Amino acid sequence: MAHETLGKFGYPDTLIHEGEHWALLVRPAQPTLGALVLCALSEARSYAELPPAAYAEQRDMVVLAERILRELTSFERINYLMLMMVDPHVHLHVIPRYQGEREFEGQSFRDSGWPGLPNLQDTRPASAGLIGELRRLAAMTQPSPLHGCS
């Protein structure tokens, strides 16, 4: 059964890829185009509580996230934010960062925090089209040598 942090980020509707220990989700509130959440599937509320195998799988999920976001956004930097104040289970916000704008579905997405901290208050809702495109890109990436990801 999914814990409340997964539910807060739209699981399973926003799911892009699920491994044994992690779920990669589209972040429902998009501060930049393609923002994701990498959420532990366990009940752990501290990074140190994760089982050892979760750390190895996390690397594979990060590789997957960066590959699909590079394809979607050609990001210049990527930020991983572990902000477990409101949503207590282990998760990271994966924010692609870029100068200027990116276009998707006829809309323009600006990184309003560039070049400083990401602006998590200036967001747009993730569209069904964006979720579909990120799933498509993830499926194309699956044959690569990801360890531990199913």
Secondary structure, 3 states (H helix, E strand, C coil): CCCHHHHHCCCCCCEEEECCCEEEEECCEECCCCCEEEEECCCCCCHHHCCHHHHHHHHHHHHHHHHHHHHHHCCCEEEEECCCCCCCCCEEEEEEECCCEEEECCEEEECCCCCCCCCCCCCEECCHHHHHHHHHHHHHHCCCCCCCCC
